[in-house]
Amino acid sequence: MLVCAEGETFGAFTSSKPMRKLLYCFCAILITFFSCYAGSAEQDKAFTDKYKTAFEANDTPTLESFLYTQGADPAAVGFYKMMQSAEAGGKIAKIELVALAPEDAAKAAAPQDSPTGGKACLTLKPIKKLIITVETKSAEGSSSSKTENFVAEKDGKLVIPVPGPCK
């Protein structure tokens, strides 16, 4: 049952101070949630815009600055750098940051085979996935490739975590 106004009730609920406090707390939580979400959308756009600009300009140092390498396997760092610059200079047809699906979260949490043997785990817990589609056109035809990277947040900055030894 709902409280309509001071003194009016619908059903079993009556206007009371504990109920008001609960309502105020709920409203504050909603406002905080939507404020954080709005900031996140701006952060996502800034991240994808900067990445796209660096990629299309073949700006390798800026592309490498997106990688979070603390605690990462050196061989994995080299592999990630190579993969980031492999198609750099091309035209990005589509770039987006998407929420992790349950299967993505499970994949990100699972140990992976390390290029140097053994198992490797992501050094930060991902919160999103970066999906990039690059289209290449030439006289011989056209092709399209799609890459995906997990994205985490470290100190308020979005980064691409590079795997390191599992702990």
VOGU-3710 file (C-alpha; in Angstrom, 3 decimals, decimal comma):
1> mlvcaegetf> 0,000/0,000/0,000  1,157/3,547/-0,664  1,265/6,815/1,223  -0,251/9,593/-0,855  0,093/12,643/1,389  0,473/13,489/5,050  -2,190/11,521/6,885  -3,574/9,754/3,802  -2,892/6,073/3,368  -3,625/3,360/0,913
11> gaftsskpmr> -3,861/0,052/2,722  -1,573/-0,973/5,544  1,139/1,725/5,213  0,848/4,987/7,064  3,011/8,050/6,824  5,893/7,635/9,253  9,371/8,994/9,775  11,119/5,616/9,207  9,260/5,207/5,923  10,256/8,712/4,817
21> kllycfcail> 13,876/8,067/5,711  13,804/4,881/3,673  12,263/6,737/0,746  14,875/9,518/0,969  17,700/6,978/1,111  16,296/5,163/-1,913  16,046/8,436/-3,867  19,610/9,375/-2,917  20,873/5,999/-4,115  19,058/6,394/-7,442
31> itffscyags> 20,434/9,896/-7,961  23,970/8,705/-7,175  23,601/5,738/-9,522  22,392/7,836/-12,449  25,051/10,514/-11,810  27,782/7,867/-11,910  26,287/6,326/-15,030  26,238/9,684/-16,822  29,891/10,265/-15,950  30,697/6,796/-17,201
41> aeqdkaftdk> 29,118/7,504/-20,605  31,296/10,602/-20,969  34,355/8,617/-19,885  33,502/5,861/-22,393  33,170/8,377/-25,239  36,462/10,070/-24,361  38,189/6,665/-24,255  36,826/5,476/-27,615  37,445/8,853/-29,299  41,060/8,945/-28,109
51> yktafeandt> 41,615/5,313/-29,098  40,111/5,824/-32,571  42,165/8,973/-33,185  45,398/7,251/-32,125  44,595/4,102/-34,113  43,775/5,897/-37,352  46,854/8,141/-36,986  49,057/5,076/-36,332  50,098/6,725/-33,041  51,776/3,712/-31,429
61> ptlesflytq> 52,875/5,467/-28,195  49,304/6,597/-27,484  47,897/3,143/-28,304  50,426/1,578/-25,922  49,423/4,070/-23,206  46,022/2,333/-23,036  47,686/-0,878/-21,835  47,867/-1,576/-18,112  51,104/-3,552/-17,818  51,807/-3,533/-14,079
71> gadpaavgfy> 52,332/-7,167/-13,015  51,903/-8,370/-16,601  53,901/-11,116/-18,307  56,554/-9,415/-20,514  55,759/-11,782/-23,406  52,066/-10,868/-23,110  52,964/-7,150/-23,108  54,897/-7,636/-26,360  51,992/-9,563/-27,876  49,424/-6,905/-26,881
81> kmmqsaeagg> 51,631/-4,121/-28,294  52,008/-6,016/-31,561  48,272/-6,683/-31,815  47,403/-3,036/-31,130  49,674/-1,755/-33,849  49,039/-4,538/-36,398  46,209/-2,727/-38,192  46,952/0,752/-36,858  46,650/3,386/-39,529  43,512/1,756/-40,902
91> kiakielval> 40,011/3,203/-40,834  37,833/2,159/-37,910  34,311/1,457/-39,157  32,909/0,962/-35,659  34,247/1,284/-32,125  32,254/0,730/-28,965  32,554/-0,073/-25,285  29,934/-2,562/-24,174  28,932/-4,034/-20,845  30,262/-7,493/-20,136
101> apedaakaaa> 27,871/-10,334/-20,807  27,942/-13,126/-18,183  29,997/-15,336/-20,516  32,503/-12,473/-21,023  32,872/-12,026/-17,263  33,440/-15,778/-16,844  36,026/-15,785/-19,648  37,832/-12,789/-18,142  37,992/-14,439/-14,705  39,309/-17,753/-16,020
111> pqdsptggka> 43,050/-18,438/-16,297  44,352/-18,434/-19,879  47,307/-20,212/-21,446  50,388/-18,015/-21,242  52,588/-17,548/-24,327  55,562/-18,598/-22,182  53,811/-21,637/-20,700  51,686/-21,986/-17,607  48,593/-19,957/-16,879  47,977/-16,204/-17,024
121> cltlkpikkl> 45,198/-14,086/-15,522  44,099/-10,520/-16,177  45,803/-8,125/-13,778  42,629/-6,056/-13,284  38,984/-7,097/-13,229  37,364/-5,949/-16,487  34,211/-3,866/-16,425  33,590/-3,545/-20,167  34,687/-4,829/-23,543  36,160/-2,725/-26,361
131> iitvetksae> 34,974/-3,899/-29,773  36,692/-2,496/-32,860  35,715/-3,215/-36,455  38,237/-2,224/-39,127  37,310/-2,264/-42,800  39,984/-2,347/-45,471  39,238/-1,595/-49,128  41,605/-1,980/-52,052  41,518/-2,658/-55,790  41,448/-6,406/-55,033
141> gssssktenf> 38,381/-6,129/-52,781  37,485/-5,364/-49,224  37,821/-7,072/-45,884  36,641/-6,551/-42,364  38,212/-7,548/-39,073  36,912/-7,339/-35,549  38,982/-7,244/-32,361  37,847/-7,344/-28,771  39,716/-6,342/-25,624  38,622/-6,326/-22,029
151> vaekdgklvi> 38,674/-2,895/-20,392  39,156/-2,186/-16,692  39,282/0,952/-14,589  42,396/1,915/-12,648  42,561/5,163/-10,662  39,579/6,597/-12,551  41,102/5,830/-15,962  39,952/3,182/-18,445  42,749/0,793/-19,431  43,280/-2,476/-21,271
161> pvpgpck> 44,695/-4,953/-18,732  47,476/-7,252/-19,955  47,556/-10,770/-18,430  50,168/-11,717/-15,871  50,897/-14,680/-13,645  47,826/-15,983/-11,809  47,805/-15,338/-8,088
//
